Amino acid sequence: MAEGQLIEDHARTLRDVRTYRLARVLEQLKRHECPAILLYDPVNIRYATDTSNMQIWTARNPSRYIMVFADGRIVAWEFHRCEHVWDGIELNIEMRGAVSWIYFSAGNETESRAEVWSNEIVDVFRAHARGDCRLAVDRLDPIGAALLVKSGLTLLDGQAMMEDARAIKSAGELVLIGESLRVCEQGIERMRRELRPGMTEQELWAHLHFENIRHGGEWIETRLLSSGERTNPWMRECSSRVLRNGDLLAFDTDMVGPYGYCSDISRTWTVGDTRPSDEQRKLYELAYSQIHFNMDLLRPGMTFREYSGKAWTIPEPYVKNRYSCVAHGIGMVDECPAIAHQVDWDSAGYDGVFETGMTLCVESYIGAEGGCEGVKLEQQVVLTEHGCVPLTTCSFETDWL
C-alpha cells in the first residue's frame, strides 16, 4: 500500500474514533437525562476530545477542564496560552482560559479564585441547560463541589458515566490499541535482548520506557518489575537490585502508549535465559493455567458474578497472595469492570454483564505465602461474540510447561 494511502487511512481512523467516542459520551448524558458533564480527569478529556496537555501534571494539578453538553457543544477551559493543543480538532468548541484555584497557583487566594471559577461554571451551564440543575462531574476538589452545590446545582457521578462510555471499543479504537501494543511488544523484546545478570532492575525497566517514548507513547503508570525473592509477594516496584543468573524476573507493563491507549501485559522470565527449576516451572504452569482457563471461560452475556464463580480455582497455598482481581477492563487506562475473586465477592464484587467490544486483561499471580519467588502473567484481550481473542502476540514460556 502506498504511503499516501496509509496516511489517509490513518487520518480516517482518527476521525472515526473521535466521532465514536464523543457520541458515546453524549449517549450517556441522554440516558441519564443530564444536560452536561464537567470533565477534569485528563483521560476523560482525551477520550471526549482527543486533546492532551501535560497529562500527568494536570492529573495532579487540575488546571484544564471541559464541559460537554448533551447537544454536542463543548466549552473548553485550557491551561495558560495552550489553545494550540486543539489545532486540528474538528469539534464545536468554545475556547476559554482556565481558572486554576489550586494552592500552587492561587496561594492564599484559593477561595476567591474558586468563587470566580464557580461563577463562570454556573453561568456557562445555565446558559445552555434550559433550566435543568443537574451537572455530572468526574472529579472535583471539595471546595469546588461545595461552591457548585451552594449555587443550586445538583452534582451527578460523571466518572461512572465516562467509565460506561469508554467500556465498548469501536473497530477504530482496536486499531489504535493495536498500535500501542506493537510498541509495547517492541519494548518487551528490547528488554529481553538486553536482559543479563549483573544489571539492575531499573536498568532493564528503562528499555520499555525508551521504546515507548521513541514511538510516540506517553507514560507508564507503574514501575512493577521485580526479580528473585522480590517477586513474592507481588506489587514491588523496580529497584537497584542486581539481577542474578537463574532468578525469576516478572513485570507488568501498564504502558500508556501512542494515541493514549494502555498496553497492559505481564510476563515472567528467568535471568540469563536459564532453564527454570522444577519449582519455578510449577509456579509458571499454574499461572499459565489460570489465565488460559479464565480466557476460555469469557463470553458476552455472562455476568461478572457468574464469571467469578466459575473462574479457575486457586490452590490453597497461593490464595493468600492472589492477584487483586480475576480480570479488569482496559482502554486508555485500567477501566471498569474489575472482577473480584469469588473469595472476595462479598467485600469487593459488583455485578454487570460482559458485552461484545469490551477489552479486558485476564490476570494471574502465583506465589505461595512465605515462598521464595512468584510468577505474574497477564493477557490483554477483546471480547467478541464467540469469546475472547488475544490482542497481543507476546509469547509465553510454553517450553516450561
C-alpha positions as CSV (number, residue, x, y, z in Angstrom):
1,M,0.0,0.0,0.0
2,A,1.3,3.5,-0.9
3,E,2.5,5.7,1.9
4,G,-0.1,8.4,0.9
5,Q,-2.9,5.8,1.2
6,L,-1.6,4.7,4.7
7,I,-1.6,8.3,5.9
8,E,-5.2,8.9,4.6
9,D,-6.4,5.6,6.2
10,H,-4.8,6.6,9.5
11,A,-6.4,10.1,9.4
12,R,-9.8,8.5,8.6
13,T,-9.4,6.1,11.6
14,L,-8.7,9.0,13.9
15,R,-11.7,10.9,12.7
16,D,-13.9,7.9,13.1
17,V,-12.6,7.2,16.6
18,R,-13.2,10.8,17.7
19,T,-16.7,10.8,16.4
20,Y,-17.5,7.5,18.0
21,R,-16.1,8.4,21.4
22,L,-17.9,11.8,21.7
23,A,-21.1,10.0,20.6
24,R,-20.6,7.5,23.5
25,V,-20.3,10.4,25.9
26,L,-23.5,12.1,24.6
27,E,-25.3,8.8,24.7
28,Q,-24.6,8.6,28.5
29,L,-25.8,12.2,29.1
30,K,-29.1,11.4,27.3
31,R,-29.5,8.1,29.0
32,H,-29.2,9.8,32.4
33,E,-31.2,12.8,31.3
34,C,-28.3,15.1,32.2
35,P,-27.7,18.3,30.2
36,A,-23.9,18.4,30.6
37,I,-20.8,16.9,32.1
38,L,-17.8,18.7,33.6
39,L,-14.5,16.8,33.0
40,Y,-11.2,17.3,34.8
41,D,-9.7,13.8,34.5
42,P,-7.2,14.1,31.6
43,V,-8.0,10.6,30.4
44,N,-11.7,11.5,30.2
45,I,-10.8,14.8,28.4
46,R,-8.7,12.8,26.0
47,Y,-11.5,10.3,25.4
48,A,-14.1,13.0,24.7
49,T,-12.0,15.4,22.6
50,D,-8.7,13.7,21.7
51,T,-6.7,16.6,23.2
52,S,-3.8,16.1,25.6
53,N,-1.8,18.6,27.6
54,M,0.7,17.6,30.3
55,Q,-1.5,14.6,31.3
56,I,0.3,13.5,34.5
57,W,0.8,17.1,35.7
58,T,-2.8,18.1,35.1
59,A,-3.9,14.9,36.8
60,R,-2.2,16.1,40.0
61,N,-2.8,19.8,39.4
62,P,-6.3,20.4,37.9
63,S,-5.7,23.2,35.5
64,R,-7.7,22.4,32.3
65,Y,-11.3,21.2,32.1
66,I,-14.1,20.9,29.6
67,M,-17.9,20.9,29.7
68,V,-19.7,18.7,27.2
69,F,-23.4,19.3,26.6
70,A,-25.8,16.7,25.5
71,D,-26.4,18.5,22.2
72,G,-22.7,18.1,21.3
73,R,-21.4,21.6,22.2
74,I,-18.2,21.8,24.1
75,V,-16.8,24.6,26.2
76,A,-13.1,24.1,26.9
77,W,-11.0,25.9,29.5
78,E,-7.4,25.4,28.5
79,F,-4.2,25.9,30.5
80,H,-2.4,29.2,30.1
81,R,-1.6,30.0,26.4
82,C,-2.1,26.4,25.3
83,E,-5.0,26.8,22.9
84,H,-2.8,25.4,20.2
85,V,-3.2,21.8,21.6
86,W,-6.7,22.0,20.0
87,D,-5.3,22.6,16.5
88,G,-6.8,20.1,14.0
89,I,-9.6,19.0,16.3
90,E,-12.8,19.4,14.4
91,L,-15.3,19.9,17.2
92,N,-18.0,22.5,18.1
93,I,-15.8,24.2,20.7
94,E,-16.0,27.5,22.7
95,M,-12.5,28.1,24.0
96,R,-11.8,29.9,27.3
97,G,-8.9,30.3,29.6
98,A,-8.8,28.0,32.7
99,V,-9.2,29.4,36.2
100,S,-6.8,27.5,38.5
101,W,-7.5,27.7,42.2
102,I,-5.1,25.0,43.4
103,Y,-2.8,26.2,46.1
104,F,0.3,26.1,43.9
105,S,-1.1,28.8,41.6
106,A,-3.5,30.6,43.9
107,G,-1.8,30.5,47.3
108,N,-3.9,32.4,49.9
109,E,-6.3,33.5,47.1
110,T,-7.6,29.9,46.7
111,E,-11.1,30.6,48.0
112,S,-11.6,33.8,46.0
113,R,-10.4,32.2,42.8
114,A,-12.6,29.2,43.4
115,E,-15.5,31.6,43.6
116,V,-14.6,33.1,40.3
117,W,-14.3,29.6,38.8
118,S,-17.7,28.6,40.2
119,N,-19.5,31.7,39.0
120,E,-18.2,31.0,35.4
121,I,-19.1,27.3,35.5
122,V,-22.6,28.1,36.7
123,D,-23.1,30.8,34.1
124,V,-21.9,28.6,31.2
125,F,-24.0,25.7,32.4
126,R,-27.2,27.7,32.9
127,A,-26.9,29.4,29.5
128,H,-27.3,26.0,27.8
129,A,-29.1,23.8,30.4
130,R,-32.6,25.2,29.8
131,G,-33.5,25.4,33.5
132,D,-32.1,22.0,34.5
133,C,-29.8,22.0,37.5
134,R,-28.1,18.5,37.1
135,L,-24.5,18.6,36.2
136,A,-22.3,15.5,36.0
137,V,-18.8,15.8,37.3
138,D,-16.0,13.2,37.1
139,R,-13.7,14.6,39.8
140,L,-13.6,17.8,41.7
141,D,-11.9,19.1,44.9
142,P,-14.2,19.6,47.9
143,I,-14.2,23.4,47.7
144,G,-15.3,23.4,44.1
145,A,-18.0,20.8,44.7
146,A,-19.3,22.8,47.7
147,L,-19.5,26.1,45.7
148,L,-21.4,24.5,42.8
149,V,-23.9,22.9,45.2
150,K,-24.2,26.3,47.0
151,S,-25.1,27.8,43.6
152,G,-28.0,25.4,43.3
153,L,-26.6,22.7,41.1
154,T,-27.1,19.0,41.7
155,L,-23.9,17.1,41.0
156,L,-24.1,13.6,39.5
157,D,-21.4,10.9,39.2
158,G,-19.7,11.7,36.0
159,Q,-16.9,9.2,36.4
160,A,-19.4,6.3,36.3
161,M,-20.9,7.8,33.1
162,M,-17.5,8.1,31.5
163,E,-16.4,4.6,32.5
164,D,-19.6,3.2,30.9
165,A,-19.0,5.3,27.8
166,R,-15.4,4.0,27.5
167,A,-16.3,0.3,28.0
168,I,-17.2,-0.7,24.4
169,K,-14.5,-0.2,21.8
170,S,-15.0,0.6,18.2
171,A,-13.2,-1.0,15.3
172,G,-11.1,2.1,15.0
173,E,-10.2,2.0,18.7
174,L,-9.0,-1.5,18.3
175,V,-6.7,-0.3,15.5
176,L,-5.2,2.3,17.8
177,I,-4.9,-0.2,20.7
178,G,-3.1,-2.4,18.4
179,E,-0.6,0.4,17.6
180,S,0.1,0.8,21.3
181,L,0.5,-2.9,21.8
182,R,3.0,-3.2,18.9
183,V,5.1,-0.5,20.6
184,C,4.8,-2.3,23.9
185,E,5.9,-5.6,22.3
186,Q,9.0,-3.9,20.9
187,G,9.8,-2.6,24.4
188,I,9.4,-6.1,25.8
189,E,11.6,-7.6,23.0
190,R,14.2,-5.0,23.8
191,M,14.1,-5.9,27.5
192,R,14.6,-9.5,26.6
193,R,17.5,-8.8,24.3
194,E,19.2,-6.6,27.0
195,L,18.4,-8.8,30.0
196,R,21.6,-10.2,31.6
197,P,22.9,-11.0,35.0
198,G,24.7,-8.0,36.7
199,M,22.3,-5.3,35.5
200,T,19.8,-3.7,37.9
201,E,16.0,-4.0,37.7
202,Q,15.9,-0.3,36.9
203,E,18.3,-0.6,34.1
204,L,16.1,-3.3,32.5
205,W,12.9,-1.3,33.0
206,A,14.3,1.7,31.3
207,H,14.3,-0.1,28.0
208,L,10.5,-0.3,27.9
209,H,10.3,3.4,28.6
210,F,12.8,4.0,25.8
211,E,10.8,2.2,23.1
212,N,7.5,3.8,24.3
213,I,8.8,7.3,24.1
214,R,10.7,6.9,20.8
215,H,7.5,5.7,19.1
216,G,5.2,8.5,20.4
217,G,4.0,6.8,23.6
218,E,3.1,8.8,26.7
219,W,3.9,7.4,30.1
220,I,4.0,4.2,32.2
221,E,1.6,4.1,35.1
222,T,3.6,1.8,37.4
223,R,7.1,0.5,38.0
224,L,6.1,-3.1,38.5
225,L,9.2,-5.1,37.7
226,S,10.9,-7.4,40.3
227,S,13.3,-10.3,40.4
228,G,14.3,-13.2,42.6
229,E,12.9,-13.0,46.1
230,R,11.3,-9.6,45.3
231,T,8.8,-11.4,43.1
232,N,7.0,-12.7,46.2
233,P,4.7,-11.2,47.1
234,W,3.8,-9.2,44.0
235,M,3.5,-5.4,43.8
236,R,7.1,-4.4,44.4
237,E,8.3,-1.6,42.1
238,C,11.7,-1.9,40.3
239,S,14.8,-1.2,42.4
240,S,18.5,-1.1,42.2
241,R,18.7,-4.9,43.0
242,V,21.2,-6.6,40.7
243,L,19.8,-9.4,38.6
244,R,21.3,-12.9,39.3
245,N,21.6,-15.8,36.9
246,G,18.6,-18.1,37.3
247,D,16.4,-15.6,39.1
248,L,12.7,-15.3,38.1
249,L,12.1,-11.8,36.6
250,A,8.5,-10.6,36.4
251,F,6.9,-7.4,35.1
252,D,3.7,-5.6,34.3
253,T,3.9,-3.0,31.5
254,D,1.0,-0.7,32.4
255,M,2.2,1.4,29.4
256,V,0.1,4.3,28.0
257,G,1.4,4.2,24.5
258,P,0.7,6.0,21.2
259,Y,-2.8,7.6,20.9
260,G,-3.3,7.4,24.7
261,Y,-4.2,3.7,24.8
262,C,-2.8,1.4,27.5
263,S,-0.9,-1.8,26.9
264,D,-1.1,-4.0,29.9
265,I,1.0,-7.1,29.6
266,S,2.7,-9.2,32.3
267,R,5.3,-11.9,31.6
268,T,7.8,-13.8,33.7
269,W,11.2,-15.0,32.5
270,T,14.4,-16.3,34.0
271,V,17.5,-14.1,34.2
272,G,20.3,-15.4,31.9
273,D,17.6,-17.4,29.9
274,T,18.4,-20.4,32.0
275,R,16.3,-23.5,32.3
276,P,13.9,-22.9,35.2
277,S,14.0,-25.1,38.3
278,D,11.2,-27.6,39.0
279,E,9.6,-25.1,41.5
280,Q,9.8,-22.2,39.1
281,R,8.2,-24.4,36.4
282,K,5.4,-25.4,38.7
283,L,4.6,-21.8,39.6
284,Y,4.6,-20.9,35.9
285,E,2.4,-23.8,34.9
286,L,-0.2,-22.8,37.5
287,A,-0.2,-19.1,36.4
288,Y,-0.5,-20.1,32.7
289,S,-3.3,-22.5,33.5
290,Q,-5.2,-19.8,35.4
291,I,-5.2,-17.1,32.7
292,H,-5.9,-19.5,29.9
293,F,-8.8,-21.3,31.8
294,N,-10.3,-17.9,32.6
295,M,-9.8,-16.6,29.0
296,D,-11.7,-19.7,27.6
297,L,-14.5,-19.0,30.1
298,L,-15.2,-15.5,28.9
299,R,-18.4,-15.0,26.9
300,P,-20.6,-12.0,26.1
301,G,-23.8,-12.2,28.1
302,M,-22.1,-13.8,31.1
303,T,-22.5,-11.8,34.3
304,F,-19.5,-10.7,36.3
305,R,-20.7,-12.7,39.3
306,E,-21.1,-15.9,37.2
307,Y,-17.6,-15.4,35.8
308,S,-16.1,-15.0,39.2
309,G,-17.9,-18.1,40.5
310,K,-16.7,-20.3,37.6
311,A,-13.1,-19.0,37.4
312,W,-10.1,-21.2,37.9
313,T,-9.8,-22.4,41.5
314,I,-6.5,-21.1,43.0
315,P,-4.8,-23.9,45.0
316,E,-4.8,-23.2,48.7
317,P,-1.1,-22.4,49.2
318,Y,-1.4,-19.5,46.7
319,V,-4.8,-18.0,47.8
320,K,-3.3,-15.5,50.3
321,N,-1.0,-13.9,47.7
322,R,-3.6,-13.9,44.9
323,Y,-3.8,-11.0,42.5
324,S,-6.3,-8.3,43.3
325,C,-8.8,-9.3,40.6
326,V,-9.6,-12.1,38.2
327,A,-9.8,-9.7,35.2
328,H,-10.3,-6.0,34.6
329,G,-11.3,-3.7,31.8
330,I,-8.6,-1.8,29.8
331,G,-8.7,1.1,27.4
332,M,-6.8,4.4,27.8
333,V,-6.0,3.1,31.3
334,D,-7.5,0.4,33.6
335,E,-11.2,0.6,33.3
336,C,-14.4,-0.9,34.7
337,P,-15.1,-3.7,35.3
338,A,-12.8,-5.1,38.0
339,I,-13.9,-8.8,38.6
340,A,-13.3,-9.8,42.2
341,H,-12.3,-13.4,43.1
342,Q,-15.1,-15.5,44.5
343,V,-13.4,-15.4,47.9
344,D,-13.6,-11.6,47.8
345,W,-17.0,-11.2,46.2
346,D,-18.9,-10.1,49.3
347,S,-16.5,-7.4,50.1
348,A,-15.3,-6.3,46.7
349,G,-17.5,-7.7,44.0
350,Y,-20.1,-5.9,41.9
351,D,-22.3,-7.4,39.1
352,G,-22.7,-6.5,35.5
353,V,-22.7,-8.1,32.1
354,F,-19.8,-8.7,29.7
355,E,-20.5,-7.3,26.2
356,T,-19.0,-7.7,22.8
357,G,-16.4,-5.0,22.2
358,M,-15.1,-4.9,25.7
359,T,-11.3,-5.0,26.0
360,L,-10.1,-6.8,29.1
361,C,-6.9,-8.0,30.9
362,V,-7.0,-11.5,32.4
363,E,-4.7,-11.7,35.4
364,S,-2.7,-14.2,37.4
365,Y,-0.2,-14.1,40.2
366,I,1.0,-17.4,41.7
367,G,3.3,-17.2,44.7
368,A,3.0,-19.1,47.9
369,E,2.7,-17.3,51.2
370,G,6.3,-17.3,52.6
371,G,7.5,-18.7,49.3
372,C,10.8,-17.6,47.6
373,E,9.5,-16.5,44.2
374,G,6.3,-15.9,42.2
375,V,5.0,-15.7,38.7
376,K,3.0,-12.8,37.2
377,L,1.1,-13.3,33.9
378,E,-1.5,-11.1,32.2
379,Q,-3.1,-11.2,28.8
380,Q,-4.9,-8.4,27.0
381,V,-7.9,-9.5,25.0
382,V,-11.0,-8.3,23.2
383,L,-14.4,-9.9,23.7
384,T,-16.1,-11.0,20.5
385,E,-19.5,-12.7,20.0
386,H,-17.7,-16.1,20.2
387,G,-15.4,-15.4,23.2
388,C,-12.2,-13.5,23.8
389,V,-9.3,-13.0,21.4
390,P,-5.8,-12.1,22.4
391,L,-4.7,-8.6,21.3
392,T,-1.0,-9.3,21.7
393,T,1.3,-11.8,20.1
394,C,3.8,-11.6,23.0
395,S,4.7,-15.2,23.7
396,F,4.6,-17.3,26.8
397,E,7.3,-19.7,28.0
398,T,5.4,-22.8,26.8
399,D,8.5,-24.9,26.8
400,W,8.4,-24.6,30.6
401,L,5.1,-26.4,30.8
